[in-house]
Every structure is written in structure tokens, then in C-alpha cells.
């Protein structure tokens, strides 16, 4: 059943008459504008315009009819055909502002997360390519970022839950925390380049890096003294310590720590100053030493490298607590044999033999290097093996590399 429709005339002072059809506006249906209808005559016009309409020809008036539809199903035949219709629909309710804010906030968060991820990736690549340089950059911020009592500081038990690994911290003094950072990573070897000036042993890669507070004693010997004393401290009721000394790693007390000292200048003066520094460790029985017949392993093993005087190391045949970093390329000239070394040949010489003691370079006789005087064996990879072009080694390079490693192992030495 169609709803009731009624027309309401609207008076206009102009020349046109509009008729508005109103139906069912309260039903919430869409409203469609009706067509303009032309009407001739002015029967419903304004009274004051009656005389004027008689004197001039009548003009067509317009009536705006707005049809209403009782339901959503609208019959197109009621509108008529061939006449223009304007369709006006209600605007959809806009989305909630709170939901829009949440969406925008989520987009911003994802964008910031992506930027941080890209920055972290770039810094990770740079840190992998230049790890030592990044440690130097972060050094000035260490005091700001690491405060006493924070997880980054050295704890009461320095190596709790640290598992030692066969790794070597090359140029360890470039780390943000020399020695400590290597021990946290489980490294069993650390390296320090040493220069002699003004009766002090400074730790630096070049002379330009010398600083008064960066000495071998401050960066390595004093911290090692504190760590080893803590690891070997017993209550009074347990009595004195026996001959065995614990190392720096709490999880593996028998593991020794190698302190590799690279002599950079004036080897004789560095040797004499180093001997005086090691006297405390020697008295506490913390050092690995050779007693004339066997090597007795201790918590700390001192290895001399660089231009260290080999003659000073072997000048005493019954006691040595500093070992040498043997030349790996020289050892490759020996055929060697697999398996453990049958004996420990050691090079003995008279202390008055100045030709060997003052010799600036290491001996070229490969037969004299053994665990009695040496611990490591190393050589420059590029100088000895050559550059691995196309990221691979040639068969000749592989053969030479295997021969060097085999020669060092057959002599009881470790390759680094």
C-alpha cells in the first residue's frame, strides 16, 4: 500500500512556482529529487502578480516534486521515462576517529621499527668488517654507558658460567674492555703489543697511541693479579693451598690463559722490564714453566712474539717461564711426524754467548723449536701462503698450509 502523498505549494516572489512533494520523510528512506514540471498559467501565483501576469505573456512555472517510496524496491515506471532525475543519498557514517588514530600509530610504529632494523643491520655489517675500529669508537662512551653495579661491569666472580674456547683475542687492547671482554667471551689467549719508553711498557699498536695510563701493568698484569688471587683464595680453616693453582676460568680451573706479548722496539730493555713484572706471578706459582725435563702448566702462560730475543728465552736450561712464538714457515722445512713428540729437545747455550743473546732475529734452524722453549707457531698468511684469489686456495697453497700445520703439530706447538 502506497503512503499518503500531499503537495505543499511554495510561494516565490520570482517568476517560478515550486511544488514540493513530501512523503514518508520519517521512514529513513533515501530521498530522490523529482523532475522539474512546467506548468502554464498562474492559478496559484501570488495576488500581487496577478495584474502583471495579465499584461505580459505567461511564462511556464516550475514545480519540484520529490517522490517518496514506501520500500527499498522502487519501480522505475513511477518515475517516468525519458526525463532526468537527480539522485541524492545519505552520506555514510565516517569511521571512528579513535580507530583512525590507532591505525596511524601502528603505521608509524612499523615505519620506525623498519628504520631501526636497517640501522642495526648496517652497524652489524660494519662491526663484522671493522670490529677493532668500532671498539675504539665506543671507548669514550664506556664510562657513560657502563656504571658500577651494571651487568657490563666486572662481577665478584669474573668467569661465572663462562666456557673457555680455543680462541685468541688479537690486538686485545683495542677492545672496549681489554682482557675482561675476551674473558667473558671465553678466549684462552690475549695479545698485547708492547713498546718500551722511559722505563715503562706501554700497550699500543703504534707509537702515536701511547698513553700514560695504558701500560702492560695497568691493563693486564694488575687485573690478572686480582683475578688469580680471587680464584685461589681459601678460608683459613681449610689450611694453606697445595701446589695446584686455579686459572681464571671458574668452570675449568685447569685451563691456562695465554698472554701473548708482542715486542715492538728495543727487545733487550723490554725483556728486562718484563722479567721484573713477572716476579710476583713467579713467586705465587701462577706461571707455566719448563723445569729442564718437562713443562709444568700453570694458570698463566707468557708467550713472547715480534722481535723478542730468542736467546734470552733459552739462556737458562733448567727453568723457563717465558715461551717463544716460533716461525711457522721455518718449521715447514722439517718433515715432522704425526703423533706426540717423543722427546723435548731444548736449545741450551752459555749466558756469555753474546752472539745468540744479542741476535736481532729468530734462528732459522727449525730443529731447535720445541715445547721446551716455544708455545705457539705463527706466520703472516699472505706473506707465506699468498692471497686467496677468487675466495679459494690453489692446490699449491693448500699443500703448503697443510705442511706448515703438520710440522707445528709434530713439534708439539699450537698454530695461530
Residue pairs with C-beta under 8 A, 6 or more apart in sequence:
1 70
2 70
3 23
3 24
3 27
3 68
3 70
4 23
5 21
5 22
5 23
5 67
5 68
6 21
6 22
6 23
7 19
7 20
7 21
7 65
8 19
8 20
8 22
9 17
9 19
9 44
10 17
10 18
10 19
10 20
11 17
11 46
12 18
13 46
15 59
15 61
16 61
16 62
17 39
17 42
17 44
17 45
17 61
17 62
17 63
18 62
18 63
18 64
19 37
19 63
19 64
19 65
20 64
20 65
20 66
21 34
21 65
21 66
21 67
21 68
22 66
22 68
23 66
23 67
23 68
24 68
24 69
24 70
25 31
25 68
27 68
27 70
29 68
29 69
29 71
29 72
30 87
30 88
30 89
30 90
31 66
31 68
31 88
32 66
32 67
32 69
32 85
32 86
32 87
32 88
33 64
33 66
33 85
33 86
33 87
33 88
34 64
34 65
34 66
34 67
34 85
35 65
35 79
35 80
35 83
35 84
35 85
36 62
36 63
36 64
37 62
37 63
37 65
38 60
38 61
38 62
39 60
39 61
39 62
39 63
40 58
40 60
40 61
41 58
42 49
42 50
42 53
42 58
42 61
45 53
45 61
67 78
67 79
79 85
126 134
127 134
132 171
132 174
132 175
135 174
135 175
135 176
136 174
138 176
139 176
142 176
142 177
145 152
146 152
146 153
147 153
154 180
157 230
157 250
158 180
158 183
158 227
158 230
158 248
158 250
159 183
159 184
159 248
159 249
159 250
159 251
160 250
161 251
162 183
162 184
162 186
162 249
162 250
162 251
163 186
163 251
163 252
164 186
164 187
164 188
164 249
164 251
164 252
164 255
165 185
165 186
165 187
165 188
166 188
167 185
167 186
167 187
167 188
167 189
168 187
168 188
168 189
168 190
168 191
168 258
168 260
168 416
169 175
169 181
169 182
169 185
169 187
169 189
169 190
169 191
170 191
171 191
171 193
171 205
172 178
172 179
172 182
172 190
172 191
172 192
173 192
173 193
173 203
173 204
173 205
173 214
173 219
174 205
175 181
175 182
178 190
178 192
178 203
178 219
178 220
179 190
179 219
179 220
179 223
179 224
180 223
182 190
183 227
183 248
183 249
183 257
186 249
188 255
188 256
188 257
188 258
189 257
189 258
189 259
189 260
189 416
190 220
190 257
190 258
190 259
190 260
191 260
191 261
191 262
191 305
192 203
192 216
192 219
192 220
192 259
192 260
192 261
192 262
193 203
193 204
193 205
193 262
193 264
193 306
194 201
194 202
194 203
194 216
194 261
194 262
194 263
194 264
194 270
194 274
195 201
195 202
195 203
195 204
195 207
195 210
195 264
195 265
196 202
196 265
196 266
196 269
196 270
196 273
197 210
199 273
200 215
200 273
201 215
201 216
201 217
201 270
201 273
201 274
201 277
202 210
202 211
202 214
202 215
202 216
203 214
203 215
203 216
203 219
203 220
204 210
204 211
204 214
216 261
216 274
216 277
217 277
220 259
221 277
221 281
224 248
224 257
224 259
224 281
224 300
225 280
225 281
227 248
228 245
228 246
228 247
228 248
228 281
228 284
228 286
228 299
228 300
229 284
231 246
231 247
231 248
231 250
231 253
231 299
232 241
232 245
232 246
232 284
234 240
234 241
243 285
245 284
245 285
245 286
245 298
245 299
246 253
246 254
246 299
247 253
247 254
247 255
247 256
247 257
247 299
247 300
248 257
248 299
249 255
249 257
254 297
256 288
256 297
256 298
256 299
256 300
256 301
257 299
257 300
257 301
258 301
258 303
258 375
258 376
259 300
259 301
259 302
259 303
260 303
260 305
260 325
260 376
261 274
261 302
261 303
261 304
261 305
261 308
262 305
262 306
263 270
263 271
263 304
263 305
263 306
263 307
263 308
263 309
264 306
264 307
265 307
267 306
267 307
267 308
267 309
267 360
268 309
268 312
268 358
270 308
271 304
271 308
271 309
271 312
274 302
274 304
274 322
278 287
278 302
278 321
278 322
281 287
281 300
282 321
285 298
286 298
286 299
286 300
287 298
287 300
287 301
287 302
287 321
288 295
288 296
288 297
288 298
288 300
288 301
288 302
288 321
288 323
289 295
289 296
289 298
289 319
289 320
289 321
290 296
290 319
290 320
290 321
290 323
290 346
290 371
290 372
290 373
291 318
291 319
292 317
292 318
292 319
293 344
294 344
295 344
295 371
295 372
301 323
301 375
302 321
302 322
302 323
303 322
303 323
303 324
303 325
303 375
303 376
304 313
304 322
304 323
304 324
304 325
305 324
305 325
305 376
305 378
306 325
307 360
307 361
308 324
308 325
309 357
309 358
309 359
310 324
310 356
310 359
310 362
310 363
310 373
311 349
311 353
311 356
311 357
311 358
311 359
312 357
313 320
313 322
313 323
313 324
313 373
314 320
314 346
314 347
314 348
314 349
314 368
314 373
315 349
315 351
315 357
316 351
317 346
317 348
320 372
320 373
323 373
323 374
323 375
323 376
324 362
324 369
324 373
324 374
324 375
325 374
325 375
325 376
325 377
325 378
325 416
326 362
326 369
326 374
326 376
326 377
326 378
326 408
326 411
326 413
327 362
327 369
327 377
327 378
327 379
328 377
328 378
328 379
328 384
328 404
328 407
328 408
328 415
329 379
329 384
329 404
330 362
330 364
330 366
330 369
331 366
331 369
331 377
331 404
331 407
331 408
331 411
331 413
332 400
332 403
332 404
332 407
333 366
333 407
334 366
334 367
334 407
334 410
334 411
335 407
336 406
336 407
336 409
336 410
336 411
337 410
338 406
338 409
338 410
339 410
340 412
341 370
341 371
341 410
341 411
341 412
344 370
344 371
344 372
344 412
345 367
345 368
345 370
345 372
346 370
346 372
346 373
347 363
347 368
347 372
347 373
349 356
349 357
351 357
356 363
366 407
369 377
369 411
369 413
370 411
370 412
370 413
371 411
371 412
371 413
374 411
374 413
375 413
375 414
376 413
376 414
376 415
376 416
377 408
377 411
377 413
377 414
377 415
377 416
378 415
378 416
379 404
384 400
384 404
385 393
385 397
385 400
385 401
386 397
388 397
393 401
404 415
405 415
408 414
408 415
409 415
